Amino acid sequence: MPNASGLLALGQALDDYLVGEYSPPPGTQTALGFLPGIAVNPSSFAPTGVVNPLAVNTFLNSVLNVLGPVVDGRFAGFLSAHQIYGTVLDVAFPVDPLGTPAADAFLSVKNTARSAFGASPVKQLVAVPMNWYDPASSEGWASFSTSASGAAGSAESSSEGETSPKPSPKPMPGETPPIIAPERFEKLWQWRTLDDAARAQVVLPAPEAATVTTSEDPPVVVRDHRTKVNGPIVRDHRGIDLSDVSVRDHRSVSRSFSSQAVADFKLAPSRQVMLQAVAAEPAVAEAQVQPVLATAPRRQLIAALADDQPMFAAGDDVTVKSQAVAQLIETQAPVLVAEIDDDAETSSTQTVESHDLTLSLEYCFVQVSRDAWWNDAVLRMPRWYAPGCKAGAFSSGTTVGGLPLGLPIAMVITRNVQVSGRWSEADRAAAESHTSFGPWSTHESTMEYDESNQSATLAIPGWQVVAVVCALLPPLAPADDPSLAAGEPAAATA
């Protein structure tokens, strides 16, 4: 791209390389989406020296258990993956008349999938490499470097490592949606200061501080935001007061709260997942918790924990379920795209002036499997509908004009990131005043200047998740509810 900054050219080269390097499952259309860097602290998974499977699974769920639009190289999660999958299993109904071979085949696949889904109380994600969090292991790690030169922002890349023995092939036509609006991609590749109120941290309470949910301590339900409240103030813009919960602004949470959706993450009733504000500090010694597992956009973490999804009773009408989830997607997906366009999670930005830069890093693709509870065959069967909904109400697929929803199937972790070259004085100052450089958090970065050759190196040594590879969902549902064409109320039962 003409006149692109050096960082943008590096970002384009990294995006092209990662897209070409990843080999998707056969028949799966994928898209790569960058996100604000999520720090990975290997010691948080084994604070006592022994790996805690709950901590590992909680991290994977927090980062990857979300659906969201993948637009122009950016990903924004907003919907719990297991929630929408469970909804499909509840409401999907065959277009063909009951008793026909086609209908019986669909219901057989759906019922088998529902049995597997219900039999798995913990929606675990199986990661490969299995010891991806072990700093002593080199499995899956490879090196990448690229250089940007001149005002034109051109870049040349090279790579090495066990996962990249030869130059990467370019993606086949149609394999990954093209970047239609480059400005969305460009907004990520600059100096940025993220708004702490738009982020949150995931932690596990210390064993002695864990709370036990009892039948006499029901959850507080606030407009689909399901939170189990233990004293903190949860602010929401609607200004509602519910006993000890003051609801004013949903983007900020004082201290911490424990998720009502902990059943998906706990190994014992007393072990609960918690979210806390980025700048929060425990008020008393008893509130001390284990190390932070992840710091990520609050919207994504709440979605991963299913805290803001519609809450249904077992006997709720399937049409009500279908339309509630469809409305949530219809209203929230465009909001997410608008947030990307407006950089809503960023309080300040600054364009990178420098052009002659070299990026080097180590990276690892961590692939995840949901095979124990997720059956893709149900979603891809062609003749079913959601009662009360048009085709594509949950996902429009990748059709022209549609907003593709992606399910993360891999995350990209980087470490030992270095960007060296002839940095301008403005860029060297920006390294001190901003919290992000492209997708990377710079909280633990250093900028070292070498006066002898007037060059500097920005070093970001820690591990960070900077992107996800998403499998793009097909149209969900693939067919209209037949009763809509006839003008009749939906009468299907799942």
Secondary structure as GFF3:
##gff-version 3
##sequence-region A 1 494
A	DSSP	alpha_helix	6	21	.	.	.	ID=ss1
A	DSSP	beta_strand	30	40	.	.	.	ID=ss2
A	DSSP	three_ten_helix	42	45	.	.	.	ID=ss3
A	DSSP	alpha_helix	53	64	.	.	.	ID=ss4
A	DSSP	beta_strand	66	71	.	.	.	ID=ss5
A	DSSP	beta_strand	74	75	.	.	.	ID=ss6
A	DSSP	beta_strand	79	80	.	.	.	ID=ss7
A	DSSP	alpha_helix	81	91	.	.	.	ID=ss8
A	DSSP	beta_strand	93	94	.	.	.	ID=ss9
A	DSSP	alpha_helix	101	118	.	.	.	ID=ss10
A	DSSP	beta_strand	126	128	.	.	.	ID=ss11
A	DSSP	beta_strand	141	149	.	.	.	ID=ss12
A	DSSP	beta_strand	154	161	.	.	.	ID=ss13
A	DSSP	alpha_helix	182	188	.	.	.	ID=ss14
A	DSSP	beta_strand	191	194	.	.	.	ID=ss15
A	DSSP	three_ten_helix	196	198	.	.	.	ID=ss16
A	DSSP	beta_strand	199	203	.	.	.	ID=ss17
A	DSSP	three_ten_helix	207	209	.	.	.	ID=ss18
A	DSSP	beta_strand	220	222	.	.	.	ID=ss19
A	DSSP	beta_strand	225	228	.	.	.	ID=ss20
A	DSSP	beta_strand	240	242	.	.	.	ID=ss21
A	DSSP	beta_strand	245	247	.	.	.	ID=ss22
A	DSSP	beta_strand	256	259	.	.	.	ID=ss23
A	DSSP	three_ten_helix	260	264	.	.	.	ID=ss24
A	DSSP	beta_strand	274	277	.	.	.	ID=ss25
A	DSSP	three_ten_helix	285	287	.	.	.	ID=ss26
A	DSSP	beta_strand	294	297	.	.	.	ID=ss27
A	DSSP	alpha_helix	298	304	.	.	.	ID=ss28
A	DSSP	alpha_helix	318	342	.	.	.	ID=ss29
A	DSSP	beta_strand	346	350	.	.	.	ID=ss30
A	DSSP	beta_strand	357	369	.	.	.	ID=ss31
A	DSSP	alpha_helix	376	380	.	.	.	ID=ss32
A	DSSP	beta_strand	384	385	.	.	.	ID=ss33
A	DSSP	beta_strand	405	421	.	.	.	ID=ss34
A	DSSP	alpha_helix	425	433	.	.	.	ID=ss35
A	DSSP	beta_strand	436	437	.	.	.	ID=ss36
A	DSSP	beta_strand	440	441	.	.	.	ID=ss37
A	DSSP	beta_strand	446	450	.	.	.	ID=ss38
A	DSSP	beta_strand	455	460	.	.	.	ID=ss39
A	DSSP	beta_strand	463	472	.	.	.	ID=ss40
A	DSSP	alpha_helix	482	486	.	.	.	ID=ss41
###
